[in-house]
Amino acid sequence: MRIAIDVRTVRNRRAGIGIYTQHLVGALAEIRQDEDFILLGASDTAWGLLPSGSGFNHRSLTGATLRWHLQAASIARQVDLYHSPSSLFVPAMVPDRAVLTIHDMVPFLMPEVSNAKTWWTHRAFQSTVGRVKALIAVSQNTATDLLKVMPGLSTPISTIYEAPRPAFRPLGLMPKPYPFDYYLAVGTLEPRKNLPMLLRAYRKATEAVPDLPKLVIAGELGWKNDEFETLLADPWLRERVQLAGYISDEDLLRHIQGAIALVYPSRYEGFGLPVVEAMACGTPVITSACSSLPEVGGNAVLYVDPGDEAALCNQLLKIREPEVRAELSRLGIAQAARFSWEETARQTLALYHETRERAQSETKAKIS
């Protein structure tokens, strides 16, 4: 079986979809049997992060976006299956052999916080998703939201979870990135991450307890950040909040391991990778009781309503208690162990074979 996978998001500086693609492909390399994978990248693909050798053919396609997709579609027509971890273009051109991963439904459910071109996204998404052979949703909530947006969708949907990266695990005492205690917030600085609400809740908490741990926010500057920047101009917060910017995987691990807690009050997530990776490290977590986050966090985190500043303030104070943190650490490690890239790969590989067999059966039925 020959399978082509779009790996363009696997760059040296990669976000959630790039992490998903890298570790899915890496785990597929560990369990493959006679499958051959053609990995389709571009000039900035970090090929060193991807498997090579027997069963893996790297193809770096050149040219601008349209040319890349036309070349990829030509290759896709020569293989048994094409898996796109995000992009709609090639699946739209070869729907009869395409598997598409759906990470979230933000452009549809929260267009006000999205940077997507909403009209184009809606049209292209609905047209493509209805024609491909199989869909992967990274959480049950994402699958449910997909069916809310497209209630008549007949394309099979498989829920296959993401997982913490192997390096994210309890490692004992590591050198802290800062000489002070801190809460950690991570993610691109954009409205969905709900950072203005976090700043307001944190300010209330520090007014009650002035020597509260500092707040470190790690992530690239995104979009629609006027309110965040206005709040951060407050001298009270400027003394207590540190912006770390984009940090490497190694630095992210150190930041998570050294934190009093990960604070992740997101308004919507398709999965919630920072939550499961913090739990895997034994770091306590405060997160939102919405979207996919309860699926990921189970009973191992402290939850808040993403609009309730007072509740988040209280949880910031509560999670300082040593017995609370010890219990959350224990529960979090156990909860994170339910997710593994090996299982993600096994379920994905099974879906590849099931999809090809179904496509072959449909072809035979049409001929007869």
Secondary structure, 3 states (H helix, E strand, C coil): CEEEEECCCCCCCCCHHHHHHHHHHHHHHHHCCCCEEEEEECCCCCHHHCCCCCCEEEEECCCCHHHHHHHHHHHHCCCCEEEECCCCHHHHHCHHHEEEEECCCHHHHCHHHCCCCHHHHHHHHHHHHCCCCEEEECCHHHHHHHHHHCCCCCCCEEECCCCCCCCCCCCCCCCCCCCCCEEEEECCECHHHCHHHHHHHHHHHHHHCCCCCEEEEECCECCCCHHHHHHHCCHHHHCCEEEEECCCHHHHHHHHHHCCEEEECCCCCCCCHHHHHHHHHCCCEEEECCCCHHHHHCCCCEEECCCCHHHHHHHHHHCCCHHHHHHHHHHHHHHHCCCCHHHHHHHHHHHHHHHHHHHHHHHHHHHC
